[in-house]
Amino acid sequence: MIINTICVCGAGTMGSGIAQAAAQSGFYTLVYELNPAVLETSKKNIEKNLQSLVEKGKITVEKKEKTQQLIHFTDDIQTCLADVFIEAIIEKPEIKIALFNQLAELNHSESIFATNTSSLSVSKIASGIMSPQRVIGMHFFNPATIMKLVEVVNTEFTNAQTTETVIELAKQMGKVPVLCKDSPGFIVNRVARPYYIESLRLVEEKTTDFSQADKLLEAIGFKMGPFKLMDLIGNDINYAVSCSVYEQMNNPERLKPSYIQKEKVDSGQLGKKSGEGYYKY
């Protein structure tokens, strides 16, 4: 399947990053977002990121201008006509399902619907779509413009053409696709849970503190300590993933989310995006 147009649904941090990566790779890219203010912020952030790449000598001015020409921002779903849709909206399956069904009615019968969910069941989302064989997981990592890995998540419904097309699309976007079956947390978030949760548990037990844990783990080779990484991801997102994996795995004690992180979320200390998390920014 030849991909000419990609529509990214959701203009938050992830959606904006995915859209920029798609446009930089030469795809005509639509960014769909209901909130005009969020849409405008996305546009400004992408322009800022591209200008930064120019100043660092990583892209030319011509490349920046070409990328900007390839991105179109819209709050009108009727204009969302594309070959591949990548949604990066709120982590609620019923809302994702409703969006994909709306888009399916507007688009041709071969359009692919990819969810960027980090922990929800892709199978559950697919089962609510009128053409489940065209639904797949395409899980990018933050920042989507830099991180190479993309988890391509198959369900029992996904057909071979959808999988092959998405794998090839990821490669064309300069990513490294890793194919996996739908399961709680997929691969990366399943493996990463102990990194966060055990570190939080040590703080709960007063064995160490945030900064000391980060320093020690970075000293033995981790690029970023767990608390710095949670602040970068966003404590709301990280905590939601922990809760999702915990519930889908039938509540094992070893994966129980930490009350410390819940308190951070409840108090609005979400990390870098809010100005304060485990650290102040």
N, C-alpha and C positions, 0 to 999 in steps of 0.2 A: 504493500500500500504506500503510495506516494503522499508525503505530508507537505502541504503547502501552508496551512494556517493552524496555529495553536491558540487556543483560548484558555487563559488562566483565570480561574474564578476565585476571587478573594485577593485584595490588594494590601494585605498586611505584610509583615516582614518576609515570610516564606513566599507568598504569592508574588511579591515584587521581585524577589531574588530569582525565582523560577522564570518569570517573564523576561527579566534582563538577560538571563542565560540563554533563553530561547531566541531572543532577538539578536544577540551577539553572534549566535550560530547561524543567522541568516533566515530565520523563519518569520513570516508575518505573524505578529503576536497581538492578540486582543487581551486586554485586562478588564475583567468584568467585576464591578463592585457596586453594591446598592448605595453605600454612603459616599456622597460627593466629596466630603472632607478627607476621607481615607484615600479616595482615588487621587485627589490633588497631592496629598502627602506622598503617595507612591510615585507619582510623576516626578516630583521634586527630588525624592531620594534616589531614583534611578539616574536622573540627570547629574546629581551630585556624585554618585558612584562612578559614572562614566567619565566625568571631568577629572576625578581623582586618578583614574587609570591613565588618562592622557598626560596628566602632570607627572606621573611616575614613569612615563615612557612605555607603558604596556600596550597601549593602543594609539592609533593616530587620530587626529582630529576628524579625518574623513570617516574612519571606522565609528567614531562616536556619533557623528551626524547620521550615518547610515543606520545605526542601531536605533536611534531615536525615531527615524522615519518609519521603521518597521513596527513600532509599538503604537497601538491605538487604545485609548482609555474610554470605557463606556459604562453607563449605569442603566442601559437599556438592553434587557435580555433578548429582545427581538433582533438585535444586531449581532448576536452571538452565533455566528455560523462558522464552523471550523471542522477540521479533520480529526483533531485530538483535543479533548478537554482535560485540563488538569485542575482539580479543585483543591484549594487550600483555605477552606472556610472553617467555621466553628466545628469543634469535634463532637457533633451530635449526629448519629446515623440517619435519623428521620429527616433532618434538614438537607443532608447530602443526597439522600434518595430523592427528595422532592425536587431539588435542583437538577439532578441528572435526568429525571423524567420530563421536566420542562424542556430541557435542552434536546432530549431525544425526539420530542414532538416537532421541534423546529429544524432539525438537521437530517442529513441523508442517512441511509440505513447502515452505512459502514463506519460512521463516526465512533471513535473510541473514547471511553470515559475512564479516566485515571484518577484515583484518589491519592492524595499525599498524606493520608492519615498515618500517624506514627504508631498507633496501637489498636484502633478499632478493627473489628472483624470486617475484612473486605468481602467475605462471603455473605455476611449479613446485608451489607450495602448492595451487593450484586443481586441478591435474591429479591430485592424490592424494585429492581429496574426492569422495564419491559423487555430489554435485550441483555440479559445477564452475561452472555458470552462476550460482550464488548466491554465489560467492566474489569479493571485490573488495578492493582496497587502500584503507584510510582512514587516511592518514598524518598524525597530529597532530604539533605541534611543542611543545617544552618551554619554558615551562610551559603545559600544555594549557588551563588556565583563562583564560589571557590571550592567547596567540598566536592570531590570527584565521585564519591559513592552514591549510587541510586539503587535501592532495593526494589526489584520488580516482583510484585506479589501476585501469584496465580491463585485462583480459586478453582473449585471443581467445575465451575461454569465456563471459565475463560477458554476461548478457542485458540488454536495455534497461531492464526493470523494476527490476532490481537497481541499475543505474547511476542511474536517475532517483530512486529511493527514497533512496539514500545522499546524493546531491546535495541533495535537499530536507531530509533529516535534518541535514546539516551546516549548512544555512541556519537551520533551526529552533533549532540550538544556538548561533546567533550567529556562525557561522564563514563564511569565504569559501572555498568549494570551487573547486579548479582541477582540471579533468579532464585526465588524461594517460594514455598507453599504458604498459604495463609495459616498463621498460628499466632498465639498471644505474643505481642511484641516483635513479631517476625524474627530476625536474627540479631540485629544490633541492639535494639532496646531490651530484648530478652537477656543478652549477655551483659549489657550495661547496668541492669538493675542492681546487682550486688555492689558495683562500684559506688553508686550513690547511697544505697540503703545501708550498707555496712559502715560507710563513713559517717552517715547521720547517726547510726546506732552508737558509734564510738563517742560522739559528742553528747548524745543522750546520757551515756554512762559516765560522762565527765572524764573519759580517758584522754581526750585531747580537745582542741578547739578547731574552729574552721580553718584559720590561717596555718596552724601547725600541720594539720592533715594535708592541706594543699602543698605546703613546702616539702613535706616528706615524700609524697607521691610524685611530685614533679622532680625531686632529686633522684628518684630511681628510674626515671625515664618517661613518665607520662607527660604529654605535652601541656596538659592543663589539669590542675587538681579538681576534684569533684565539686567543690563549692563554687569555684570560679566558673566551672562549666555549667552548673545549674543556673547561676546568675546570667550567663550568656544565653542559654536556651530559654530561660524564663521559668521561675518557680511554679507558676500556674500550669504551664505546659508539662514540665517535668513531673510535677505531683500528679497531674491527671493521667499521665502515662503509667506511673507507678500504681495508681489505683486501678487502672484498667487491666494491667497485666496481673496484678494481685487477684482481682475478681475472676478473670478468665482462667487462672490457674487454680481456682478453688481455694483461695485464701491461705496459702502456705505461710507459716510464721516467718520464714526466712525472707519473704518478700513483702512483709507488712509495711505499708508506707509510714513515714515518720511524722510524729506530731509536731516536730520542730518545723518541718517544711509546711505543714498545714497552717501553722501559726503565721508563717511568712506570707502565705497566700491570703489568709484571712485579713491580715493587716495591710495588704497591698504592697508588701515588699517583694516585688516580683523579680528583681535583679536589675540589669543594666537599663532595661526599657522603662523602669519606673524611677530610676535614680538610686535605688537602694534594694539590697537583698541580703546576702551574707556579708557583703561589702557595700560601701557607699561609693557612688560614682558622680 
